[in-house]
């Protein structure tokens, strides 16, 4: 219960929602590690609602944990993920 995920280190400042697509929904409990809440959807996907200290770190973490994990909200998380992916592409052009 004292283990934080990398994006939870520091003062919690936001709540994020992450969607696990149906084909990887089985991973949700292990990835969430008891943090936040998991809600199953009729299509077999799972939405994870989790407190976050650093949205940029969460965006990076999503890339490491993906595919099949999709940010839903807040909009700043989607922006951080897009910015990070654009930076990676630009560095490899």
Steps between C-alpha positions, in 0.01 A plus 500: 500500500805730527616439143428784261507482125767723336247768405364517857821625660438848638182685588203351318362770273269333249282199434559305181285248319674233295317253276631147466374365167306172527790284380728626779236562767625193689817700578314780681509361857873426484587832340282699742658331804201586715521871422184678393192322373430266210166502317412238241309612191251296295748468210749319727730798546587639843533862609748573776450819701818587689645799690807653335780732608675539162308473172816508288641207693167317458513561123847344486385211717209435262741463209706254704192298605313511166369406252134485582505762776335820385478829690144624536539807723603757606569680171842599632596132509412455133701814423802376699488166317473667159784742579723218618433286193563796268833562675603137447406513131687829452811357665501209256435688175 
